[in-house]
Structure formats: structure tokens, C-alpha cells
Amino acid sequence: MSAGQILIPPMGVKKRKCTRDNTFMFLVIQGLIRATIDEDVFLLSPGDMFQAPRGRHPVLNQKHWGYGCETLLLSCALPSNF
């Protein structure tokens, strides 16, 4: 398991990245964010949480608002012998 902070500046994008064998959990701390997971689109505000299951391709962007956002990322993978 790992964790980190993602800061997305105004008009910024966290590019598409495959989760591979991990599950990603995102918690919006500040700002508004548009999250796209494959073809599904979500508009999220502070306190909202969403999950990108294994094998999916999440994209986070800040294109429609005039200030940046901050998210907390948690990544978890199943043990190799599971």
C-alpha cells in the first residue's frame, strides 16, 4: 500500500495512467475536480472520494474552474500469492 498527495494547478491534468494490478482511491481535499475513469465522468468537490479499480485508466483534470485542487491518493495491490 502507498499514499501520496496530488496537486493539480488551474487548467491542469493528471494524465491517464493504467492502474494495472493496483486499486487507486482518491479523496478530494480542496478544489473541484473532474474525474474520468474509462468512459465514466464524475464531478467531485472537497470530501468526495472515488475508486479506480484494477485495470482501469483514471484521468483527473481541472479544466473548468479557475483554481487548483488537491487530492489524496491511496494505492493498494493484492499480494502476488493471493
N, C-alpha and C positions, 0 to 999 in steps of 0.2 A: 504494500500500500504506500502511496505517496500523496503529497499535498503541495499546493502552491497557489500563488496569487497571480491573477491575470489582470493587467491594466490595459484597457483599450482606449486610446485617445479619441477625441471627437472625429467623426468620419472614418474611424479606424476599423480594421477587420482582423480577427484571429482566423487565419486561413484554414481551409478544410484539411483535416487530418484523420486518417482511419484510426479507430480505437484498437484495432487488431484484437488481441485476446484480453484487453482491459475493459472495464466499465468505468466511464467518466461520470462524476457527479459534479454539478456546478451550482453554486449558491451566489445569487446576485447580492452584493453588499451595498453598492452605490451606483446610481445612474439607471438608465433604461437600456435594454439590450434586445436585439432581435436574434433569436437562435434558430438555426435551420439544421435539422437532422435528416439527412437524405431529402425527402420531399416535404416533410412536416415543418411548419413555421410557427414559432411561439414568440409573443411579445412579453417580456419579463421586466419586473420592477424590483426594487430592494425587498429582500425577504423571500423572493421566489426561488425555487430550487427545481432543477431538471436533471434527467439522467440520459446519457448517450450509451446504449447497450453495446456489448461487444460486437465488432464488425461494422459499426456504423460510422458515418462521416459528419461530425458536427462542425458548423461554422457559426461564429459569433460576430455580429457586426453592430456598429454604432452609427450607421449612415443617416438616420433620420432625426437625430437630436443634436443640439448644439453643445453638448458637454460629454466628457468621457465617462467610462464606467469601470467598476472594479468587481471582479468575481473571484470566488474561492474555488479551486479545482481540487477534487479528490479523485484519485485513480486507484483502482483495485483490480488485481488479476487473480484468477484461480491458481492454486499451486499446480505445478506441472504433473504431479501424480494424482490429481483429483479426478 
